[in-house]
Amino acid sequence: MLPQDMLALGTKRSAIRELFEYGKMRKAVVGEDKVYDFSLGNPSIPAPKEVDEAVKELVEKQDSVLLHGYSSAQGDANVRKTIADHINKLHGTNISADNIYMTCGAAASLCISLRALLLKDEEVILFAPFFPEYIVFTEGQGGKVKIVPPRADFQPDLELFEKAIGQNTKAVIINSPNNPSGVVYSEDTIKAIADIMNKKSKELGKELFLITDEPYRELVYDDIKVPYVTKYYKNTIVCYSYSKSLSLPGERIGYIVVPDEVTDSKNVYACICGAGRALGYVCAPTLFQQVVAKCVDCVSDISAYKKNRDLLYNGLTELGYECVRPDGAFYLFVKTLEEDSESFCERAKEYDLLLVAGDGFACPGYMRISYCVDEKTIVNSMPAFKALAESYKK
Ligand code: PLP
């Protein structure tokens, strides 16, 4: 007998992957440029040149046995120190190498953190809309999710949030800039979340953890600031990844921060190390630990994403589509032209528009458009979006 939950996860691809595979098939039939694939969040901007230079320099100059060997389980101490110093320089924090655990990207950061914190059946609160894998990650670590329904502007509904916290709550995941809405939480919002969590923590007589999932931290436009959450709430765990900021999703590299301010911080960090061990996530890729340490000050040139955001937002709103203007990440979350978003996205396929239904993000009635694509895909897709909108007027 095989575990049925794993069998189900392994045999049913995610809706996003399903659509991406469909796109590949369809492109083979009608041509690459005739299919407008907005399904995946795969960065379309190359990694900064410093990344390639760092790889070359490391490969040429370093002892290859060490470079391709194991590091410490929690990551190389010098790499962790470089990253800690960088965070302190940017945010005025007092993080040290001992507060950092290197991981294989945000997915691993989240799974490790959840495994480190959750007792069986404890709850994790999520604000809709959210990255669908949060459910897989939470349930995979023995927890349960509790979903706070969305507000029209996709900022967290704080009243419903407060009501959602109960005796069984252990953690809350936030993700700003957000996948799929592109919304960024302001400093006031973070403070309000912290106030509620402090109040409920006192009332319930237990620690509540705020897990902040930050693969899009640097992807913000128009001088928007993304607050560093550890400064506002003591029990914050940061799950970071270089997948999007350095366009390195295939290299699987990121980290977790457990600040000293966390209650019983040394033991929480020990639980992170234990969870990393239990899940087999020890010693993140050594070469790329070294590369990110050399590139801590770099970010991919995101001007193309900003241009895409403007083109798509302006183009779609002119056509009558409704959406919140995103301040960050590379997604637009748009109201579908019929209530059933899955049926809408099926109809969009007739126009070779590959859009992800909002249902998977706990937000039916919407669709996600990933605009990390070539500019010409956006320009060329506009007549298809127009025809799709017109099909609803007939
Ligand atoms: N969290 C969010 C919100 C994401 O959008 C993604 C990937 O798209 C991840 C986590 C996983 O990131 P990584 O590739 O670093 O594991």
Boltz pocket constraint, residues with backbone or C-beta under 6 A from the ligand:
constraints:
  - pocket:
      binder: B
      contacts: [[A, 41], [A, 104], [A, 105], [A, 106], [A, 107], [A, 108], [A, 131], [A, 175], [A, 177], [A, 179], [A, 213], [A, 215], [A, 240], [A, 241], [A, 242], [A, 243], [A, 249], [A, 253], [A, 254]]
      max_distance: 6.0
